[in-house]
Amino acid sequence: MSSYVAQRNGHAASAEELAPLAFGGYAHFTAMQVRGGRVRGLDLHLERLRSASMELFGRALPDDRVRACLRAALQAGPADLSLTATVYPPIGGFTVTGASSEPELLVRTGPAASGPPGPLTLAVVEYERVLPAVKHVGEIAKTYFPRQAVRQGFDDAAFVDRRGRLSEGSIWNLAFWDGAAVVWPEAEMLSGTTMGIVRRQLDRLGVPQRVQEVTLADLPALAGAVVMNSWTPGVPVRRIGAVSLPEASSFVQMLHRAYQAEPLTPL
């Protein structure tokens, strides 16, 4: 079985079907890690697809249809893999017509991933995403700025808004540790599914959490920082801009324990 599958609406996608997508940019997606044919936070992924579809298309695919397409892709690959589900309009982008058409679903799978080991250094970039609450495909900045950061000697990039608030990383959520509580940055950003998993499991574990504005000036008072996404619940960050941060291994381990406490759900 191949670990690379591309399916449209539950069936193998032909080159003719995929070609228009290479020239479109009006779509949204969710990405997940599948282990043993199951996934953590399935409810969060389905909610993400529903809400983004309502925002972009005014209608959403039923959850049972989405799950059927995900299962079809899993049956064509190994039990452990990475999966991306992209929802798009059949008429494509760059047009205001076709708003009444039902969206379609493209599912792509690939090798399982777990993210870099870290610790990472993050360059600081002033940038605010368009429709930050939607995980959409129009994300040139999330490739451009990390490439610029690497040229400057960093590993990746972190974004600050026009008010100087740290919001998120290029393809990551940010989380901080003050020595007693997890601090989530307050800003316009994408709320990641892994972030949602970790937050609800930390609540169940009784770990204090709060949301507050975090600026570069606040960093020296913090005891650690991580980035997280669908690959991993926590990669340590040792520097943001010119500010060094403790690696806080106990903080990272706690986030991984919280993530592991989330049950794996069959698709």
N, C-alpha and C positions, 0 to 999 in steps of 0.2 A: 504493500500500500504506500502511496506517495504521501508525504507530509505537506504537499502543496496542492491546494484545491481552489478553484474559482467556480462558484455556482451562482446562477441568476435564478431567483425565485425557486430554489430547491433543485435545480437541474444544472448539469455541466454547461458553463457559459462558452459560447463559440467566440471566435475572433471577431466575427461580424457584430455580435452583441456587445463585446467589450470595447470595440474601437471608438464609438461615440463618447464613452466615458473618459477617454484620454483627453478629450477636448472640452469637457464640462467641468464646472466647479460649484454647482449648486447641489450639495448633498451633505449629509451628516453621517456619523458613524459611532460605533462603540468598539472597544478592543478588550479582549479578555484572554486569560490563560486557562486552558482546559487541562485538567489532571484526572486521569482515569475516566475520561468521558464526562466529567462533571466540572462545575464552575462555582466559584464563590460569588455571592452578591448578584445572582441572576435577576432578582427583583429590581435591583438598581440599574442593571443594564437595560431591562425592558422598559422601565420608567424613563430612562434617558432617551431611548428611541421614540417612545410615545410622545414625550413632551417636545422634543426637537422636531418631530414630524408635524405636530400641530403648529409649531411656530413657523416652519418653513413652507409647509404644504397645506395647512388647514385641515388635515386628516391624517390618520395613522393606521398602520397595518395592525390587525388583531394580534394579540400576544401569542395565541396558539399557532397562527400561521408563521410568525417569526421563529418560534421554537421548532416548528417542523422543518424549516429551512436550515436552522442551526444543526439539528440532528442529522439531516441529510448530508451536510458537509462533514460531520464527525464520522459518519459511517464510511467515508471515503479516505480516511486518514488514520494515523495512530491514536492511541488513547490520550497521549500527552502532546499538546500542540498550542500554538498561538492562533487566535481567531479574531478576525475583524468583520463586522457586519455593517455594511454601508447602505443607507436608504437614499434613493435618488428619484427624480421625476423622469418618466420614460421619454419625455420630449426634450430633456436636457436643460442646460442653462442658457443664459443670455437671451431669454425671451420672457414675456409676461403672459403668453398664452399657455394653455394646458393646465391651468390651475385646478381644474376639476378632475384631472386624471389621478388614478390611484398610484401611489408611489410603488417602486419596486425595490427588491432587496438583493444586494450582491454580498455573498459570503466568501471570504478568502481565508485559507488556513496556511500555516507555515510552521517551522520548528518551534518547539517550546522555548521560552526565554525567561531569564531571571534577573536581568539588569546588570549594570556594572557593580563591582564590589565597593568602589569608592576608597577613601573619601574624595569628594569632588571639590573643585574650585569653580565658582560661578562669577562671570562678569556681570555687571549691572547695566541694564539697558532700559531706557524710558520707552515704554511701549504699552498700548492698551488695545486688546483684541476687539474686533467687531463682533457683536453678538457673543460676548464672553461666556454666557451660560450654555451655549450650544457647541457641541464638539463637531464643528463643521470642517470641510476639507479645504477651505480657502485659508491655508496656514503657511504661506511662504515665509513669514517672519520666524516661524518655529524651526526652520532650516537655516535661513539666512543668518540670524543672530548667533546661533551656536557656532556656525562656521567662522564668523567674525571673532567670536570669543576664543576659539582654538588658535586662531592666528595671533591673538594677543597673549597666549600662554595659559588660558583657562581651559577647563574641561567642558563648560556649557555656559548658559546664560540664565539670569534671573531678571524678571521684569518689575519695574516700578512704574506707578501711574503718575499722572501730572501733579498729584499732591505729594509725591515722594513715598507712597506706600508700597511696600513689597506685596506683590500679588501671587505670582506663580513662576515656575520655571518654564523653559522652552516647551518641554513635553511632560512637565511634572507639576504636581502640587507641592507646596512648601509646608513644612511643619516645624515648630520650634519647641524648645524645652527650657523652662525657667528654673529647673531644679526641683519643682514640686508639681507642675501642671504642664499639660500640652497646650501650646499656644498656636491657634490657627489664625493666619492673617486675614484682616478685614479689608476687602477690596473687591472690585468687580473681577470675577474669575470663573473658570470652569470648575465645578465641584466634581472631582473624580470619583469613580466607583470605588476604587481602593480607599480613598479618603473616607467615603461613606461607610465602608465596611469597618475601617479602623475606628472611626468615631463611635459607632454604635457598640462595638465590642469593648472599647475603653469604658463606655458608660456601664456596661454589664460587669466589668472588672472593678468598677469604682475608682477609676483613675480620673483625677480632676482635669477638666478641659475648659478653655475659654477662647473666645474670638475677640481679637483686638487689632487695632492698627499697628503695624510693625514697620518702622523706617530704618534706614541705615544707622541712624543715631541710636536706635534702641538695641542694636545687635550686641554691643560690648557687655550689656547686662544680662544676656541670655546664656544658657548653659549648653546649648547644642542646637543643631539644625539638621534636617533631612529633606530629601526629595522623595516622592513616591508617585508611582503610576501603576498601570495594569501589570507591569513586570514584577514589581516589588513594593512592599509596604514601607521600605525605608532604606535609603542609601545615605550614609553620613556626608555632611558638607563641612569642610574645614575652613573655607574662606568664601565670603561674598564681597566682591569688590576688593577693597583694601582691608576689610575687617576679618580677622581670624576668629574661629569659633572652636570650642572643645569638641572632640569627636563624640563624647557622651555615649559610649558603647551600651550602657544600661538602658538609655533612652531608645536606641535602635533596637535592642533586643526586646524591649517591651512592646514596641510597635509590631514586630514580627510575631510575638506571642498573641497579640490581639488579633492579627490577621489570621493566624492559624486557628484561632478559636471559632472563626466563621465556618459553618458547615459547608461542605461541597454539595451542590445541588445537581441532580440529573437534568439534562436538557430535555 
